Amino acid sequence: MLCAEYNLERLCGAGDCSLGNHHGFATTSRACAMGSKKKRKREVEGGSPDIPVLRAMREELSLPYLPQLFYPDDADDTDPMRGNEKRTGASTSSEPDSWTSVEFREIDGVKRVVGLSLDNRTLREVPMTNLKRLDALETLDLTANELSGLPNEFGQIFRSSLKSLAIGRCRLVFVPPEVYQLDKLEKLSLYRNYIVKFPGKLATKLKGSLRELNMSGNRVETIPPEIEQMKSLTRLSLSDMAHTLTGIPKELGGLVNLEYLNLHDTNLQEVPKELGALVNLRELVLSKNWLLEVPVEFGGMKRLRTLNVRNNPMLSVPRAVHETGATVLFAHYRW
């Protein structure tokens, strides 16, 4: 009611609207609502230089659902810069989860696109013609497409802006070299591709910025010792590579800021005792391996809260580990 009265006053002028006439009030309320929607549409279009870019991208990629993010229907009175879609169930390949497709933020008084999801669009190449015009972009999700790489210009264009990049469930057989140029990159997801090598260059080029790395579900054989240089990492996932990974290097113990480490299903028969130096680690996942024991040095993980050793043939965990206060998820023998 307060919102309706505010709109009525602005549309009709103070003292011009008769709130005593029920039918008149209803008609005027509808007029006010329509006026409010049109006003918001003008504000969105006129206030953000990225709207025409998104519209051009929608046409290029044949995405008919994106306009709903900008212009909610008449029954909805939410901010037109946010989606009004409700999550009704799991998304499918034919119905992408569009309600998280665009994220705006006001920069220097102007609403800019800082996050964009183009996941699950069967893209064979990145739509750079329009994408490169989003010069405030910080987060880009390209998950579940048919990409085999990134355009040559990608790294240079987003060198100083992109902070999060997801290219999981695509057709990558190597880490795109354009990634090494992203000086501000903090999060990188490459899970469930066909990558056969963890390049040392990934560690040396992004060692100062990268905080989260997901390489799970690839075909990597070895983790290079250069990974020790990635001191900024707080989360690292190297799981689900049991058929290819030959071991875990002791240099992982040098990632002193690591809080989460996932080594699930990596065919481990032992883990380096040097991991005990991960004093900031809060969760360690070692499930579905062939471990007979974990090193007593793991008792040095004083901040450890969860140790998952399910589905290993081990019979016990050292007392020193229990004394950290961590919850040990310890289950049956792996037959």
Secondary structure, DSSP 8 states (H G I E B T S, - for coil): -HHHHHHHHHHH-TT---TT-HHHHHHHHHHHHHHHHHHHHHHHHHH-TTHHHHHHHHHHHT-TTTHHHHS--TT--S-TTS------S--BTTB--GGGSEEEEEETTEEEEEEEE-TTS--SS--HHHHTT-TT--EEE--SS--SS--TTHHHHTTTT--EEE--SS--SS--GGGGG-TT--EEE--SS------HHHHHHSTTT--EEE-TTS------GGGGG-TT-SEEE--S-TTT-----GGGGG-TT--EEE-TTS--S---GGGGG-TT--EEE--SS--S---GGGGG-TT--EEE--S-------HHHHTTT-EEE------
